Amino acid sequence: MKNKRFIYKSVAVLMLAGVGFGAISCNDSNLEDVKNTGTFDSNNYFQNEEQSYSGLVATYDMLRKYSGGFENMVTFFNGASDDFYSGGGNSSDGAGIQGFSNYSINPVIMPASYWKDYYQGIAKANLLLDRIPAANMNDQTRNRFIAEAKVLRSLYYFELLRTFKNIPLILKPILVSDDYYNIPQAKPEDVYTQIEGDILASINDLPATINSANKGEIGRITQGSARAILGKIYLYDKKYSQAADQFQMVNGTPGGTSQYGYHLLDKFEDLWKVDTKFSTESILEVMHTNASNADWGFWGTGKDEGNSINQMVAIISYGKVTLPDNAVNNAPSIHKGWGFNPVTNDLFNFMQGDPRLDATIFNAKALVQEGKVTYSPGFRDTGYFLNKYLPRTTDETTLPGAVELNFRQNYVAIRLADTYLMEAEALGGSGARAQALLDAVRARVGLPSVAVSMQAIKDERRRELAGEGHRWFDLVRWGDAPAKLGARGFTTGKNEILPIPFNELTNTALKQNPNY
């Protein structure tokens, strides 16, 4: 049988709420193994609401790609921006993140998970969408599940688009009998049209808000989060008026409470407290827990539920010094970590005088100079660390599982300050509403109004959203990456997108991205 390495090779076994089912395989013997071991046939699943819900939960699980596992989106894309270095223990600590940070990345060292994980999420959505029409459940619930699956599938396609641009568009389950290794890449504009249309068609079947007292509802897609995702997709697709329209419905009156209940938190620093979960500022949030018993044997497989950013950005061999004469050492007690994403001097200097500085950047350099702490410098160390996700010792789990893999700080993928600034950008950085949106973000931290412009919006996004995984994409979207990242090795016409992982190309119709 021809070697069928392709986008779904990683989907040979999908996991649904702890239940595995065979999807496709690379050879007939594997298919026989599935049949003989009694693994159930997905054709007989999704019979009712409970089974359909488990499929929906599995589709949501891929949201953890933003902040879970060593190959998470946030630390990877932070490290390639002008605000952070790759970091880690040394220059070979993670070939992918190191190669991306200095723009030597190539198809061989490009981590395959940034391709295959999102296609796993898409495969789960496709299977649910294919089976759920026949499930025994009420139509209102069915339509909601369908809407959620389509929004999630659209989000996963969007992440693939802005990372790789040239991707296959697959909207139904792929069977073993399908000639799936010859599926070509779609035109990017066709993928945008599909996902934009899917979200638009789904919004009315989603609830406007959810009851936060119902734990089964928390974190699910709503009309507000769907519109925010759609607005972001429109922004990248350069459909600025449509983006502004969607964001306006999400944002409401700048500084007020929107129709969906969104409101800026009073204190910027509260956003980064571990117990701040699903606040009024949160629009799309990734849940993490210290109760999944995550351990090294299955870290990054989707079955672990801890936040990996925390461990990765924590400081190597950090320790507090005992001061003479029993003097009080007021330095924080910080969990020892791996030293990824040290802050660049450029960002540290850029944020001087900004009220968000201390919540964003931890100045270990100053504490060392004061004789209060010691640590081991990692690769490209500057002495400055990402405080938003820097774990304290009080955040360490006492439950079973590896401490390093079980941090419970949630990751907010889209928050209201972000959508304020994206709307202001979609408005062209001019006009009274754009001014009000910019002012609201600044007023929250006590800063005065500045005249709205595209440059003012760019500067505000850099300060407000530093370290949250957006900066690299912002620079590429604005066309500023060559100027900001040229010294790192960024090449125009190449590095705006990433190489398709080498193994995904073998015996397929896929074509590598230009200049890779």
DRENDOMI-312514 format. One record per residue (C-alpha): residue in three letters; x, y, z. Coordinates in Angstrom, 3 decimals, m for minus. Layout:
<nodes>
> ALA  X  Y  Z
...
</nodes>
This chain:
<nodes>
> MET  0.000  0.000  0.000
> LYS  1.382  3.416  m0.920
> ASN  2.800  5.387  1.993
> LYS  0.003  7.823  2.829
> ARG  1.760  10.405  4.932
> PHE  m0.442  13.448  4.929
> ILE  m2.361  15.858  7.065
> TYR  m4.461  13.124  8.623
> LYS  m1.682  10.677  9.327
> SER  m1.753  11.953  12.896
> VAL  m5.447  11.198  13.140
> ALA  m5.058  7.440  12.975
> VAL  m6.562  7.351  16.429
> LEU  m8.602  10.278  17.692
> MET  m9.380  10.522  21.352
> LEU  m12.914  11.354  22.407
> ALA  m13.247  11.942  26.111
> GLY  m10.936  9.041  26.804
> VAL  m12.429  6.766  24.121
> GLY  m10.336  5.987  21.046
> PHE  m11.773  5.276  17.632
> GLY  m10.071  4.311  14.395
> ALA  m10.195  6.992  11.714
> ILE  m7.604  6.157  9.104
> SER  m4.417  4.185  9.011
> CYS  m1.228  3.902  7.000
> ASN  m1.494  0.227  6.244
> ASP  m3.991  m2.589  6.101
> SER  m2.479  m4.448  9.048
> ASN  m3.169  m1.496  11.283
> LEU  m6.777  m1.452  10.123
> GLU  m7.032  m5.149  10.929
> ASP  m5.553  m4.518  14.365
> VAL  m8.217  m1.931  15.070
> LYS  m10.950  m4.338  14.048
> ASN  m9.541  m7.264  16.005
> THR  m8.950  m5.365  19.236
> GLY  m12.562  m4.292  19.412
> THR  m12.044  m0.568  18.960
> PHE  m15.525  0.700  18.206
> ASP  m16.609  1.889  14.789
> SER  m17.255  5.624  14.649
> ASN  m20.257  4.883  12.426
> ASN  m22.002  3.545  15.505
> TYR  m21.072  6.459  17.714
> PHE  m22.778  9.878  17.955
> GLN  m26.089  8.151  18.515
> ASN  m27.401  10.619  21.096
> GLU  m26.767  13.935  22.818
> GLU  m24.295  12.535  25.352
> GLN  m22.100  10.949  22.696
> SER  m22.332  14.037  20.490
> TYR  m21.324  16.218  23.411
> SER  m18.217  14.097  24.009
> GLY  m17.298  14.653  20.358
> LEU  m17.780  18.391  20.797
> VAL  m15.581  18.415  23.915
> ALA  m12.853  16.640  21.931
> THR  m13.101  19.358  19.278
> TYR  m12.653  22.046  21.938
> ASP  m9.570  20.287  23.298
> MET  m7.432  21.572  20.427
> LEU  m7.728  25.102  21.841
> ARG  m4.954  24.056  24.222
> LYS  m2.534  24.308  21.306
> TYR  m2.267  27.986  22.247
> SER  m0.773  27.312  25.668
> GLY  m0.294  23.586  26.248
> GLY  2.710  21.389  25.478
> PHE  6.288  22.344  24.640
> GLU  5.178  23.279  21.126
> ASN  2.549  25.808  22.176
> MET  1.669  28.818  20.033
> VAL  2.501  31.527  22.562
> THR  6.136  30.795  23.383
> PHE  6.890  29.753  19.788
> PHE  5.613  32.965  18.204
> ASN  6.828  35.165  21.077
> GLY  10.343  33.931  20.439
> ALA  10.276  35.029  16.801
> SER  9.082  38.570  17.559
> ASP  11.101  41.664  18.416
> ASP  9.890  41.513  22.032
> PHE  11.406  38.175  23.048
> TYR  14.195  35.759  22.264
> SER  13.745  32.010  22.058
> GLY  15.687  31.446  25.274
> GLY  15.827  28.058  26.938
> GLY  18.861  26.379  28.379
> ASN  21.073  26.729  25.311
> SER  21.024  27.403  21.569
> SER  19.898  23.853  20.784
> ASP  17.059  23.751  23.297
> GLY  14.176  23.043  20.918
> ALA  15.318  23.112  17.288
> GLY  12.038  24.570  16.069
> ILE  11.740  27.502  18.443
> GLN  15.450  28.297  18.070
> GLY  15.308  28.140  14.273
> PHE  12.210  30.323  14.140
> SER  13.736  32.911  16.467
> ASN  16.802  33.400  14.225
> TYR  14.966  32.668  10.953
> SER  17.024  29.633  10.043
> ILE  13.857  27.514  10.263
> ASN  13.382  24.968  7.503
> PRO  10.953  22.115  6.714
> VAL  13.036  19.567  8.621
> ILE  13.116  21.370  11.971
> MET  9.655  22.930  11.624
> PRO  7.617  21.257  14.396
> ALA  4.962  19.129  12.713
> SER  2.470  19.700  15.508
> TYR  1.632  23.205  14.289
> TRP  0.216  21.529  11.190
> LYS  m1.122  18.208  12.380
> ASP  m2.667  19.318  15.676
> TYR  m4.983  21.792  13.993
> TYR  m5.898  19.221  11.364
> GLN  m6.730  16.844  14.209
> GLY  m9.122  19.453  15.559
> ILE  m10.601  19.890  12.073
> ALA  m10.981  16.117  11.685
> LYS  m12.867  15.935  14.981
> ALA  m15.162  18.744  13.908
> ASN  m15.762  17.143  10.513
> LEU  m16.653  13.808  12.065
> LEU  m19.071  15.416  14.514
> LEU  m20.701  17.476  11.753
> ASP  m21.079  14.368  9.601
> ARG  m22.651  12.181  12.301
> ILE  m24.725  14.562  14.398
> PRO  m27.646  15.022  11.971
> ALA  m28.717  11.439  12.707
> ALA  m28.235  11.657  16.482
> ASN  m31.238  11.331  18.788
> MET  m31.441  14.807  20.344
> ASN  m33.536  17.945  20.193
> ASP  m32.928  20.249  17.244
> GLN  m32.010  23.322  19.303
> THR  m29.173  21.458  21.024
> ARG  m28.128  19.829  17.757
> ASN  m27.957  23.197  16.000
> ARG  m25.908  24.657  18.818
> PHE  m23.418  21.777  18.668
> ILE  m23.158  22.215  14.896
> ALA  m22.573  25.950  15.276
> GLU  m19.852  25.445  17.891
> ALA  m18.101  22.817  15.754
> LYS  m18.168  25.077  12.702
> VAL  m16.774  28.060  14.614
> LEU  m13.996  25.938  16.103
> ARG  m13.188  24.412  12.720
> SER  m13.050  27.918  11.249
> LEU  m10.717  29.067  14.024
> TYR  m8.385  26.114  13.427
> TYR  m8.340  26.816  9.707
> PHE  m7.580  30.458  10.449
> GLU  m4.556  29.479  12.539
> LEU  m3.333  27.270  9.686
> LEU  m3.919  30.077  7.177
> ARG  m1.946  32.686  9.019
> THR  0.847  30.227  9.809
> PHE  1.194  28.366  6.485
> LYS  m1.218  30.190  4.089
> ASN  m1.295  27.351  1.520
> ILE  m3.350  24.567  3.024
> PRO  m5.881  21.906  1.976
> LEU  m9.533  22.630  2.742
> ILE  m11.269  19.493  3.981
> LEU  m14.873  19.661  5.127
> LYS  m15.851  16.021  5.591
> PRO  m14.345  12.941  7.214
> ILE  m11.658  11.242  5.170
> LEU  m12.166  7.535  4.752
> VAL  m9.493  4.893  4.231
> SER  m10.866  4.400  0.709
> ASP  m10.427  8.103  m0.154
> ASP  m7.479  9.207  m2.274
> TYR  m6.570  11.657  0.411
> TYR  m2.859  11.835  m0.367
> ASN  m3.747  13.640  m3.583
> ILE  m5.855  16.361  m1.981
> PRO  m4.379  19.671  m3.202
> GLN  m3.923  22.924  m1.361
> ALA  m6.816  25.360  m1.707
> LYS  m6.556  28.991  m2.654
> PRO  m6.257  31.007  0.577
> GLU  m9.146  33.228  m0.501
> ASP  m11.364  30.139  m0.831
> VAL  m10.519  29.049  2.693
> TYR  m11.284  32.524  4.001
> THR  m14.625  32.536  2.177
> GLN  m15.536  29.153  3.647
> ILE  m14.690  29.920  7.246
> GLU  m16.197  33.396  7.201
> GLY  m19.429  31.993  5.779
> ASP  m19.493  29.145  8.301
> ILE  m19.237  31.498  11.256
> LEU  m21.818  33.922  9.877
> ALA  m24.256  31.053  9.366
> SER  m23.640  29.756  12.897
> ILE  m24.078  32.865  15.040
> ASN  m27.856  32.735  15.436
> ASP  m27.684  29.156  16.744
> LEU  m25.325  30.162  19.541
> PRO  m26.398  31.624  22.909
> ALA  m25.811  35.336  23.384
> THR  m24.291  34.660  26.799
> ILE  m23.839  31.667  29.074
> ASN  m24.634  31.032  32.707
> SER  m21.288  31.121  34.488
> ALA  m22.791  29.163  37.377
> ASN  m23.157  26.152  35.082
> LYS  m19.705  24.575  34.883
> GLY  m20.672  22.665  31.753
> GLU  m21.226  25.965  29.953
> ILE  m18.086  27.857  30.946
> GLY  m15.686  28.391  28.071
> ARG  m18.079  27.423  25.287
> ILE  m18.465  29.490  22.125
> THR  m21.130  32.210  22.272
> GLN  m22.368  34.806  19.820
> GLY  m19.852  37.260  21.252
> SER  m16.827  34.981  20.933
> ALA  m17.922  33.883  17.447
> ARG  m18.186  37.515  16.317
> ALA  m14.775  38.306  17.815
> ILE  m13.209  35.370  15.951
> LEU  m14.977  36.422  12.764
> GLY  m13.864  40.032  13.161
> LYS  m10.267  38.878  13.575
> ILE  m10.506  36.692  10.474
> TYR  m11.949  39.600  8.482
> LEU  m9.091  41.826  9.696
> TYR  m6.456  39.407  8.391
> ASP  m8.463  38.992  5.188
> LYS  m8.337  42.790  4.745
> LYS  m12.123  43.099  4.876
> TYR  m11.880  46.059  7.192
> SER  m15.460  47.329  7.191
> GLN  m16.821  43.842  7.925
> ALA  m14.232  43.440  10.693
> ALA  m15.196  46.770  12.259
> ASP  m18.881  45.824  12.149
> GLN  m18.295  42.546  13.990
> PHE  m16.003  44.129  16.557
> GLN  m18.468  46.938  17.233
> MET  m21.128  44.387  18.182
> VAL  m18.630  42.700  20.498
> ASN  m17.209  45.880  22.032
> GLY  m20.237  48.098  22.457
> THR  m19.555  51.524  23.947
> PRO  m15.806  51.822  24.642
> GLY  m15.202  51.581  28.372
> GLY  m18.737  50.354  29.035
> THR  m20.425  46.979  29.183
> SER  m21.275  45.461  25.807
> GLN  m24.465  43.619  24.862
> TYR  m22.637  40.368  25.600
> GLY  m21.553  41.461  29.072
> TYR  m17.915  42.195  28.190
> HIS  m16.209  44.901  30.229
> LEU  m12.572  45.828  30.836
> LEU  m11.314  44.760  34.244
> ASP  m10.605  47.704  36.525
> LYS  m7.021  46.600  37.179
> PHE  m4.715  45.411  34.402
> GLU  m2.653  43.358  36.845
> ASP  m5.713  41.305  37.836
> LEU  m5.706  39.722  34.386
> TRP  m2.628  37.708  35.334
> LYS  m3.784  36.370  38.683
> VAL  m4.070  32.593  38.524
> ASP  m7.559  32.673  39.998
> THR  m8.818  35.169  37.398
> LYS  m10.794  32.860  35.145
> PHE  m13.472  33.851  32.636
> SER  m13.560  37.474  33.698
> THR  m15.715  40.138  32.058
> GLU  m12.756  40.929  29.788
> SER  m12.383  37.364  28.537
> ILE  m13.879  36.576  25.118
> LEU  m12.114  33.328  24.170
> GLU  m10.348  31.539  26.995
> VAL  m8.400  28.284  27.160
> MET  m9.015  26.294  30.315
> HIS  m6.159  24.744  32.265
> THR  m6.195  22.694  35.416
> ASN  m3.800  21.110  37.907
> ALA  m6.143  18.145  38.287
> SER  m5.455  16.203  35.067
> ASN  m2.505  14.321  36.617
> ALA  m0.413  15.318  33.597
> ASP  2.886  13.482  33.454
> TRP  5.839  13.199  31.114
> GLY  4.582  10.065  29.365
> PHE  1.670  11.884  27.749
> TRP  2.665  15.535  27.874
> GLY  1.561  17.375  24.756
> THR  m0.693  14.569  23.505
> GLY  m3.940  16.392  24.267
> LYS  m4.697  14.355  27.378
> ASP  m2.766  16.732  29.626
> GLU  m4.498  19.923  30.709
> GLY  m1.808  22.048  32.348
> ASN  m0.528  25.418  31.105
> SER  2.955  24.874  29.651
> ILE  3.770  28.560  29.160
> ASN  4.270  28.848  32.925
> GLN  6.988  26.213  33.085
> MET  8.668  27.372  29.916
> VAL  9.059  31.050  30.864
> ALA  9.970  30.389  34.500
> ILE  13.530  31.269  35.492
> ILE  16.293  28.656  35.530
> SER  17.525  27.769  39.046
> TYR  15.888  30.838  40.583
> GLY  16.447  31.254  44.298
> LYS  16.124  33.871  47.023
> VAL  19.206  34.938  48.963
> THR  19.284  34.938  52.761
> LEU  20.050  38.524  53.680
> PRO  22.422  39.571  56.509
> ASP  21.036  40.276  59.969
> ASN  17.803  38.460  59.146
> ALA  16.695  41.316  56.934
> VAL  13.457  40.710  55.070
> ASN  13.915  39.652  51.459
> ASN  10.827  40.900  49.653
> ALA  11.687  39.273  46.329
> PRO  8.907  36.942  45.150
> SER  9.241  33.174  45.473
> ILE  9.240  31.918  41.897
> HIS  9.028  28.379  40.569
> LYS  12.202  27.189  38.848
> GLY  11.697  26.700  35.109
> TRP  13.297  26.547  31.692
> GLY  14.051  30.163  30.810
> PHE  12.269  30.497  27.478
> ASN  11.160  33.864  26.065
> PRO  13.531  36.270  27.837
> VAL  12.349  39.820  27.171
> THR  14.423  41.883  24.758
> ASN  16.057  45.085  25.917
> ASP  14.067  46.810  23.196
> LEU  10.701  45.917  24.759
> PHE  11.955  46.691  28.281
> ASN  13.062  50.146  27.173
> PHE  9.889  50.704  25.131
> MET  7.732  50.096  28.187
> GLN  9.541  52.448  30.530
> GLY  7.072  54.779  32.242
> ASP  4.088  52.634  31.305
> PRO  1.897  51.516  34.253
> ARG  1.734  47.997  32.768
> LEU  5.497  47.491  32.962
> ASP  5.736  45.590  36.250
> ALA  2.770  43.314  35.523
> THR  4.296  42.483  32.140
> ILE  8.039  42.215  32.798
> PHE  9.809  40.728  35.822
> ASN  13.105  42.494  36.389
> ALA  15.348  39.763  37.797
> LYS  18.390  41.757  36.727
> ALA  17.643  44.454  39.294
> LEU  17.027  41.905  42.061
> VAL  20.366  40.228  41.332
> GLN  22.112  43.590  41.524
> GLU  20.408  44.182  44.857
> GLY  21.716  40.842  46.111
> LYS  18.235  39.421  46.670
> VAL  18.069  36.591  44.142
> THR  20.263  34.320  42.064
> TYR  19.496  32.366  38.888
> SER  21.283  30.618  36.054
> PRO  21.263  32.651  32.841
> GLY  19.751  30.795  29.913
> PHE  20.275  31.329  26.201
> ARG  20.047  35.013  25.177
> ASP  19.447  35.995  28.803
> THR  18.672  39.666  29.434
> GLY  17.585  39.487  33.048
> TYR  14.005  40.337  32.060
> PHE  11.212  37.735  32.078
> LEU  7.553  37.506  31.094
> ASN  5.746  38.249  34.340
> LYS  2.237  37.649  32.976
> TYR  2.825  33.897  33.044
> LEU  5.694  33.646  35.532
> PRO  4.621  31.020  38.099
> ARG  5.106  31.545  41.814
> THR  5.850  28.661  44.147
> THR  2.324  29.039  45.499
> ASP  1.089  28.024  42.032
> GLU  2.796  24.638  42.203
> THR  0.372  21.747  42.304
> THR  0.156  19.425  45.301
> LEU  m1.928  16.922  43.340
> PRO  m0.584  13.838  41.521
> GLY  1.392  14.403  38.337
> ALA  4.536  16.334  37.460
> VAL  4.599  19.803  39.009
> GLU  6.080  21.244  35.815
> LEU  3.129  20.094  33.707
> ASN  0.200  20.984  35.941
> PHE  m0.063  24.749  36.178
> ARG  m3.656  25.966  36.179
> GLN  m3.419  29.520  34.871
> ASN  m5.850  29.918  31.980
> TYR  m4.799  31.502  28.709
> VAL  m7.062  34.181  27.234
> ALA  m6.761  33.920  23.451
> ILE  m8.994  36.944  22.780
> ARG  m9.808  39.619  25.331
> LEU  m11.694  42.886  25.168
> ALA  m8.693  45.229  25.078
> ASP  m7.493  43.229  22.072
> THR  m10.812  43.582  20.232
> TYR  m10.945  47.312  21.081
> LEU  m7.597  47.808  19.372
> MET  m8.430  45.511  16.459
> GLU  m11.603  47.505  15.835
> ALA  m9.644  50.764  15.967
> GLU  m7.242  49.261  13.413
> ALA  m10.090  48.087  11.184
> LEU  m11.411  51.672  11.273
> GLY  m8.134  52.805  9.743
> GLY  m6.810  54.360  12.939
> SER  m8.966  57.454  12.558
> GLY  m12.312  58.882  13.629
> ALA  m14.125  59.452  16.893
> ARG  m14.877  55.801  17.605
> ALA  m11.293  54.694  16.997
> GLN  m10.183  57.459  19.352
> ALA  m12.633  56.310  22.032
> LEU  m11.484  52.701  21.734
> LEU  m7.832  53.668  22.109
> ASP  m8.645  56.000  25.000
> ALA  m10.524  53.257  26.875
> VAL  m7.540  50.909  26.812
> ARG  m5.231  53.660  28.056
> ALA  m7.658  55.028  30.637
> ARG  m7.885  51.634  32.338
> VAL  m4.233  52.010  33.382
> GLY  m4.438  55.744  34.087
> LEU  m2.836  56.992  30.880
> PRO  m4.028  60.181  29.159
> SER  m5.500  60.331  25.679
> VAL  m3.163  60.451  22.688
> ALA  m4.238  61.278  19.154
> VAL  m5.421  58.130  17.421
> SER  m3.396  56.921  14.447
> MET  m2.222  53.607  13.112
> GLN  1.116  54.112  14.843
> ALA  m0.589  54.884  18.147
> ILE  m2.635  51.697  17.811
> LYS  0.461  49.659  16.977
> ASP  2.286  51.042  20.011
> GLU  m0.676  50.395  22.277
> ARG  m1.027  46.813  21.105
> ARG  2.648  46.236  21.804
> ARG  2.355  47.501  25.372
> GLU  m1.064  46.088  26.234
> LEU  m0.649  42.631  24.703
> ALA  3.076  42.003  25.187
> GLY  3.914  38.330  25.567
> GLU  0.441  37.045  24.741
> GLY  1.481  35.577  21.389
> HIS  0.153  38.346  19.098
> ARG  3.156  40.512  18.264
> TRP  4.682  38.413  15.456
> PHE  1.364  38.126  13.664
> ASP  0.774  41.862  14.128
> LEU  4.108  42.745  12.533
> VAL  3.439  40.478  9.559
> ARG  m0.115  41.789  9.129
> TRP  1.060  45.411  9.179
> GLY  3.957  44.743  6.793
> ASP  6.393  45.852  9.522
> ALA  8.173  42.527  9.975
> PRO  11.064  43.183  7.552
> ALA  11.998  46.417  9.325
> LYS  11.528  45.065  12.848
> LEU  12.901  41.565  12.341
> GLY  15.419  41.983  9.515
> ALA  18.315  41.998  11.978
> ARG  17.138  38.593  13.197
> GLY  17.246  37.204  9.652
> PHE  13.654  37.748  8.530
> THR  13.495  37.593  4.712
> THR  10.735  39.364  2.803
> GLY  8.732  37.038  0.582
> LYS  9.626  34.008  2.679
> ASN  9.266  34.386  6.419
> GLU  5.762  35.874  6.428
> ILE  4.652  32.243  6.561
> LEU  6.315  29.085  7.827
> PRO  7.499  25.982  5.979
> ILE  5.188  23.005  5.756
> PRO  6.796  20.240  7.871
> PHE  8.849  17.928  5.670
> ASN  7.121  14.695  6.611
> GLU  3.749  16.091  5.602
> LEU  4.925  16.416  1.996
> THR  5.978  12.828  1.353
> ASN  3.935  11.147  m1.395
> THR  1.298  13.871  m1.355
> ALA  0.108  16.617  m3.683
> LEU  1.279  19.281  m1.229
> LYS  3.720  21.881  m2.499
> GLN  6.225  23.524  m0.170
> ASN  5.823  27.214  0.584
> PRO  7.956  29.597  m1.514
> ASN  11.688  29.838  m0.799
> TYR  11.738  26.929  1.636
</nodes>
